[in-house]
């Protein structure tokens, strides 16, 4: 089969690799579309190696048709249109993954649309509503609101009754987020988002923060939290080291924790996918949620897609079609 391969100089090309075969409990998917994540850019640079036993090929999600099922698999048949959360291997004509990490392609969705929803909705759902335990009416602060994860988070918050405030990099991105369902927001160049959050929340602060920035935002994030607030860190684009005011954490009973999706074990991911299928996927059928695609490229043009992500110009996902 063909897949995106990387040479010693980090050059990417569409080359020949062995076709994977499903083992017990796995399915093989004929990939029709996949999507770019910042983790892929990091993996290319050697900064985010795949977990032990995972494919060396990049790609953390896909959509396509099931081409084979391994021993012991029930509930999936060859030919079904699906999308899947992957530990790697999505930038290829065929990928294998545990059957429990597969979801049906929402009715009426193209494969490109299907490839744009799995990783971002899994991330937003996990970190805001499962880990962050956001309850009805609680306020949420979403950094990088126009990103793939951000646009998914905004839609989930709107659908589930959680007012959200976003930080973004440009006015067009802010306008888009407000139309998508964010209650308010500001440009990250402001450097004083906590003041805007305080004004928006009438001095109370927010209950959950979804943060991909890290060190640069840590102190302002803590100041933005309400009593019993939760800060969920999913990235460190703004640095990995910062001091923390433990007194504020004690007085306000704050919780801060880091969360990654790729490195979770199969059982944890299976439970997450089951939760998505039961509580999130029906909302696509109802039109409450949708995929947000900034651009589509043939997979052979992966360099252009990576440049798009690196430029921070995208609103939503960058999709690669196979």
HELIX and SHEET records of a PDB file:
HELIX    1   1 UNK A   38  UNK A   44  1                                   7    
HELIX    2   2 UNK A   99  UNK A  101  5                                   3    
HELIX    3   3 UNK A  111  UNK A  115  1                                   5    
HELIX    4   4 UNK A  118  UNK A  124  1                                   7    
HELIX    5   5 UNK A  125  UNK A  131  3                                   7    
HELIX    6   6 UNK A  148  UNK A  160  1                                  13    
HELIX    7   7 UNK A  171  UNK A  180  1                                  10    
HELIX    8   8 UNK A  188  UNK A  190  5                                   3    
HELIX    9   9 UNK A  193  UNK A  200  1                                   8    
HELIX   10  10 UNK A  215  UNK A  217  5                                   3    
HELIX   11  11 UNK A  218  UNK A  224  1                                   7    
HELIX   12  12 UNK A  246  UNK A  252  1                                   7    
HELIX   13  13 UNK A  266  UNK A  279  1                                  14    
HELIX   14  14 UNK A  281  UNK A  285  1                                   5    
HELIX   15  15 UNK A  299  UNK A  301  5                                   3    
HELIX   16  16 UNK A  302  UNK A  310  1                                   9    
SHEET    1   A 2 UNK A   2  UNK A   6  0                                        
SHEET    2   A 2 UNK A  12  UNK A  16 -1                                        
SHEET    1   B 5 UNK A  94  UNK A  98  0                                        
SHEET    2   B 5 UNK A  26  UNK A  35 -1                                        
SHEET    3   B 5 UNK A  61  UNK A  69 -1                                        
SHEET    4   B 5 UNK A  81  UNK A  85 -1                                        
SHEET    5   B 5 UNK A 102  UNK A 104 -1                                        
SHEET    1   C 4 UNK A  94  UNK A  98  0                                        
SHEET    2   C 4 UNK A  26  UNK A  35 -1                                        
SHEET    3   C 4 UNK A 317  UNK A 321 -1                                        
SHEET    4   C 4 UNK A 293  UNK A 298  1                                        
SHEET    1   D 6 UNK A 184  UNK A 187  0                                        
SHEET    2   D 6 UNK A 164  UNK A 168  1                                        
SHEET    3   D 6 UNK A 140  UNK A 143  1                                        
SHEET    4   D 6 UNK A 206  UNK A 211  1                                        
SHEET    5   D 6 UNK A 225  UNK A 233  1                                        
SHEET    6   D 6 UNK A 255  UNK A 258  1                                        
END                                                                             
